[in-house]
């Protein structure tokens, strides 16, 4: 599941986070499919993190959540309700 190709990008630092809004979509790069996961801050709409794993499942969602918590602390998480979210 976890590979060296997994990529996490950060665009925001030192901001007050009220909650995480997370979503994902599949993207195609050449002949490969990757999942673009994004997390934004709910009030100011700052991008908190972007994650590019090759899979979409609860383990990937939990890993991205742990990375966000380590950087921004624990917050409520809002999603569209997919079963792969913790």
SETIVEX-58361 format. One record per residue: x, y, z of N, C-alpha, C in turn; chain; residue in one letter. Coordinates in steps of 0.05 Angstrom, whole numbers, always signed. Example, Ala and Ser with C-alpha at 12.3 -4.5 7.8 and 13.67 -1.06 7.14 Angstrom:
BEGIN
    n_c1    n_c2    n_c3   ca_c1   ca_c2   ca_c3    c_c1    c_c2    c_c3  unit  code
    +264    -114    +156    +246     -90    +156    +264     -66    +156     A     a
    +257     -45    +142    +273     -21    +143    +258      +1    +157     A     s
END
This chain:
BEGIN
    n_c1    n_c2    n_c3   ca_c1   ca_c2   ca_c3    c_c1    c_c2    c_c3  unit  code
     +16     -24      +0      +0      +0      +0     +17     +25      +0     A     x
     +35     +28     +19     +51     +52     +21     +75     +48      +2     A     x
     +80     +68     -14    +103     +66     -33    +118     +92     -32     A     x
    +142     +91     -44    +158    +115     -46    +145    +135     -64     A     x
    +126    +127     -81    +113    +146     -99     +91    +162     -85     A     x
     +83    +153     -61     +63    +169     -46     +75    +197     -42     A     x
     +60    +217     -46     +70    +244     -44     +51    +261     -28     A     x
     +62    +276      -9     +46    +295      +7     +57    +323      +2     A     x
     +40    +341      -6     +48    +369     -11     +33    +387      +9     A     x
     +47    +407     +18     +36    +426     +38     +35    +454     +25     A     x
     +14    +468     +29     +12    +496     +20      +7    +516     +42     A     x
      -1    +508     +65      -8    +526     +86      +8    +520    +111     A     x
     +17    +540    +124     +31    +536    +150     +22    +558    +169     A     x
     +24    +552    +195     +18    +572    +216      -9    +585    +213     A     x
     -30    +569    +207     -57    +581    +206     -74    +567    +228     A     x
     -95    +581    +236    -113    +570    +255    -133    +552    +241     A     x
    -133    +526    +248    -150    +507    +235    -175    +502    +252     A     x
    -199    +503    +240    -224    +499    +254    -234    +470    +250     A     x
    -230    +459    +226    -238    +432    +219    -225    +424    +193     A     x
    -224    +398    +188    -213    +388    +163    -237    +381    +144     A     x
    -235    +389    +119    -254    +380     +99    -237    +364     +79     A     x
    -242    +338     +77    -226    +320     +60    -243    +309     +37     A     x
    -229    +307     +14    -242    +295      -9    -221    +282     -27     A     x
    -229    +265     -45    -210    +252     -63    -223    +247     -90     A     x
    -206    +245    -110    -214    +239    -137    -192    +224    -151     A     x
    -199    +208    -171    -179    +193    -186    -169    +211    -209     A     x
    -142    +210    -214    -131    +224    -236    -113    +204    -252     A     x
    -110    +209    -277     -94    +192    -294     -69    +207    -303     A     x
     -46    +195    -298     -21    +207    -306      -8    +186    -325     A     x
      -7    +192    -350      +2    +172    -370     -17    +148    -369     A     x
      -7    +124    -365     -25    +101    -364     -31     +93    -335     A     x
     -21    +107    -315     -27    +100    -287     -49    +118    -275     A     x
     -63    +106    -256     -83    +120    -242     -74    +125    -213     A     x
     -78    +149    -204     -71    +157    -176     -95    +170    -164     A     x
     -95    +171    -138    -116    +185    -123    -106    +211    -113     A     x
    -120    +233    -119    -113    +259    -109    -130    +264     -84     A     x
    -118    +264     -61    -132    +270     -36    -125    +299     -29     A     x
    -145    +313     -20    -141    +341     -12    -155    +347     +15     A     x
    -143    +364     +30    -155    +372     +55    -154    +403     +57     A     x
    -177    +415     +62    -178    +444     +64    -188    +452     +92     A     x
    -181    +476    +100    -191    +487    +125    -219    +498    +120     A     x
    -238    +493    +138    -266    +498    +132    -275    +527    +131     A     x
    -262    +545    +144    -271    +573    +145    -257    +590    +124     A     x
    -231    +588    +123    -215    +605    +105    -209    +592     +78     A     x
    -216    +566     +75    -212    +551     +50    -183    +549     +42     A     x
    -165    +548     +62    -136    +543     +56    -132    +513     +50     A     x
    -115    +507     +31    -108    +479     +26     -87    +472     +48     A     x
     -94    +451     +64     -76    +442     +85     -58    +420     +76     A     x
     -67    +403     +58     -50    +382     +48     -61    +369     +23     A     x
     -43    +359      +7     -50    +344     -18     -34    +318     -17     A     x
     -46    +296     -24     -34    +270     -21     -40    +254     -47     A     x
     -20    +240     -58     -22    +226     -83     -15    +196     -80     A     x
     -31    +180     -67     -25    +151     -66     -37    +137     -90     A     x
     -30    +112     -93     -41     +96    -116     -67     +82    -108     A     x
     -75     +83     -83     -99     +68     -75    -118     +87     -60     A     x
    -143     +78     -58    -163     +92     -42    -176     +71     -23     A     x
    -170     +73      +2    -182     +55     +22    -179     +68     +50     A     x
    -189     +54     +70    -189     +66     +97    -161     +69    +107     A     x
    -142     +52     +99    -114     +55    +108    -101     +80     +97     A     x
    -107     +86     +72     -96    +111     +60    -109    +135     +74     A     x
    -135    +134     +78    -149    +157     +92    -138    +161    +120     A     x
    -133    +139    +135    -122    +142    +161     -94    +153    +161     A     x
     -78    +145    +142     -50    +155    +140     -51    +185    +134     A     x
     -67    +194    +116     -69    +223    +109     -79    +238    +134     A     x
     -99    +227    +148    -109    +239    +172     -87    +242    +193     A     x
     -71    +221    +197     -49    +222    +217     -29    +243    +210     A     x
     -23    +246    +184      -4    +266    +175     -15    +294    +182     A     x
     -40    +298    +176     -53    +324    +181     -54    +330    +211     A     x
     -61    +310    +227     -62    +314    +257     -35    +321    +267     A     x
     -14    +308    +257     +13    +314    +267     +21    +343    +261     A     x
     +12    +353    +238     +19    +380    +230      +1    +401    +243     A     x
     -26    +396    +245     -45    +416    +253     -60    +410    +279     A     x
     -56    +387    +290     -71    +379    +314     -98    +366    +307     A     x
    -112    +355    +327    -137    +341    +322    -160    +360    +317     A     x
    -176    +354    +297    -199    +370    +290    -221    +352    +279     A     x
    -245    +363    +278    -267    +348    +265    -260    +345    +236     A     x
    -269    +322    +224    -264    +316    +196    -291    +314    +182     A     x
    -294    +328    +160    -319    +327    +144    -312    +315    +117     A     x
    -328    +296    +108    -324    +283     +82    -351    +281     +68     A     x
    -351    +270     +44    -376    +265     +30    -389    +238     +38     A     x
    -375    +224     +57    -388    +200     +68    -378    +174     +57     A     x
    -357    +173     +42    -346    +148     +31    -339    +129     +53     A     x
    -342    +103     +48    -336     +83     +68    -307     +79     +74     A     x
    -289     +91     +58    -261     +89     +63    -250    +109     +82     A     x
    -267    +128     +92    -259    +147    +112    -261    +135    +140     A     x
    -242    +141    +158    -244    +130    +186    -267    +143    +201     A     x
END
